[in-house]
Amino acid sequence: MLETELEVSNVKEANSLLEALGYVYKSYQEKERITYFLDGYELDIDTWPGIPSYVEIEGKSEADLEKIINKLGYSMKDTVSCTADEIYIKYGLSMFDNREIKFENY
């Protein structure tokens, strides 16, 4: 999945910018993220509506990931590599069934 981050002051401003560029509103998704750094690696605890929170770890290589995962007391067999929509599917849900995913709806 390709991600590009752009800082805007609010959602309404971002939506106006994208619509001016010709994009059409597809969906709105809320999530909460807490970020930690350990030995130069980023560990994010992501909380999405309707599913349990999970930890996302990014590294430069699989060996780097394994080092951090082992330091946390886990092994690579305890992990999965997937997208948020694949996690929703694991819990019998789909991110694409609703145009908006909000905490207040779960």
Sequence and secondary structure as in RCSB ss.txt:
>XXXX:A:sequence
MLETELEVSNVKEANSLLEALGYVYKSYQEKERITYFLDGYELDIDTWPGIPSYVEIEGKSEADLEKIINKLGYS
MKDTVSCTADEIYIKYGLSMFDNREIKFENY
>XXXX:A:secstr
        S HHHHHHHHHHTT     EE  EEEEEEETTEEEEEEE TTS  EEEEE SSHHHHHHHHHHTT  
GGG     HHHHHHHTT  TTSSSEE GGG 
